[in-house]
């Protein structure tokens, strides 16, 4: 059984953002994080799950993802995202990330567990620290090209 703990953060929403991930399987433990110069909290919450699932080396794993993001969990557990696929994501945000998510999600047996954020859940608190630190590392922020292109088209950037 593999456990993935995730969190995302954005300052300004949109603004600089980051994600934090903990992977745990038995005695194995790994932390991952990254930041973007312009993004949203929802994108970083979803990116954290994508990064966590993408880090798994072999397909067919039984995975439990722990997240404080109702956006991510409800979209999958209530099967909204599968309806969005059928409609070509018409009127929905983050199509690029949802498509990436579905590619890695389908490789495994994934169960989601919601955890209340900022409620002293040790792994969630650690993921939050990783996400915030990544969002503040101005010298290492990547470009969320898809998001910035969409914002440019809408005149927001």
N, C-alpha and C positions, 0 to 999 in steps of 0.2 A: 504494500500500500504506500502510495506517494501522497504527501501532503504539500500543497502549495498555498502559501499565504501571500496576499497581495494588497497593495494600496497605491493610490495615485494622489497627486496634489498639483494644484495650479494656483499661482498668485496673480490675481487679477481676473482670471477666468473669462476671456482669454488673457494669457500672460505666460511667464516662464513656468514650466511644469516639470514634474518628474514622477517616476514610478519606483516602487520598491517591491522586491519579491524575496521570499524565503522558500527554498525547496528542502523538504525533509523526508528521508526514507530510512527508517531504522537509525543507524548511527551516522548516516551521511547527512550533511547540512551544508547548504550553499546560499549565499546572499547575492542578489543581482540588483542593479539599479541603473538608471539613466535619466537624462534630462533633455528638455527641448526648450528653445528660446521663446516659442509662441505656440500655445496649445490650450486645451481645456481640461478641467478635472475629469470629466467623463472619458475623454480620450486617454488620459493617463491611467484611469482605473481599468479600462479595457486593455491598454497596452501592457499593463502589469500581468494580466492573465495570459495574454499572447506570449510574452517573454517567458513566463513560467512554463507553459505547455511546450513551447518551442525548445526549451532547454532539455527536455526528456530525450534520452538517446535512442530508445526503441519504442515502436508503436505497440498499441494494445495494453497500455498500462492502466491499472485502476488508480484513479486520481481523485482526491478530494481537494477542491479549491475553496479556501476560506477568504471571504471578501466582505468589506463593509459597504460595497456598492450595490444598492438596490437596482440601479440602472443596468448593470451587467447581469446580476443574478436574475432579476425578473425578466429581462429580455430573453434569457435562455430557458429558464425554468417554466415560464409561462408561454414559451414557444413563439414569442413575438417575432424574434429574428428570422425564424423560418418563413413566416408570413411576409416579412420584409423582402426576403429573397424572391419570393413569388411575384412581388409587385415591383421588383427592380429597385427597392429601397426608395421608392417615390416619396418625397417629402421627409425622408429620414436623414439624420446626420451620421457621420462616421462610417459611411459605406466601406471605405477602404480598409478600415480596421476590422469591421465586422466580417469582411470577406477573408482577411488574414486569420481572424479568430476561427472561423468555421473550418478552414483548412487544417489547423492543428487540433481543434476540438474533435473532429471526426476521426482522428488517429487513435483516440483513447476512450476509455470508459470514464466519463467525468461526472462527478457529483459536486454540487455547489452547496456551501454552508454560509449563511449570512452571520456576520459577527457585528455587534454594535461598535461603531468607531469611537475612539477616544474614551474607552471604557475599561482601561487597564488590562486588555487582552495582550499578553506579552508579545506575541508574534505580530499582531496588528500594529501595536505601538512601534515595534522595531521597523516594520515596513513603512510606516508613516515617517519615521526618522530618515530612513533611506531615501524616500521620495522627496521629502523637503530638502534634504542635503543636496540631492541631485539637481533639484530645480534652482538651487542657489549657486551652483558651481558655474559661474559665468564663463569660465574659460573652456568648459567641456560641453556646453549645450549644443545639441544637434538641431537641425532644421526639420521641422515637421512639414515637409514640402507639400503634401496633399492638403493639410489644414490651411497653410499659408496661401496656397493657390486659391482655395475656396474663399477665404477671407478677402483676398485681393479682388476676386470677381464680384463680390458683394459690396465692395467699397469700404470694408471695415478695416483694411490695412493700407 
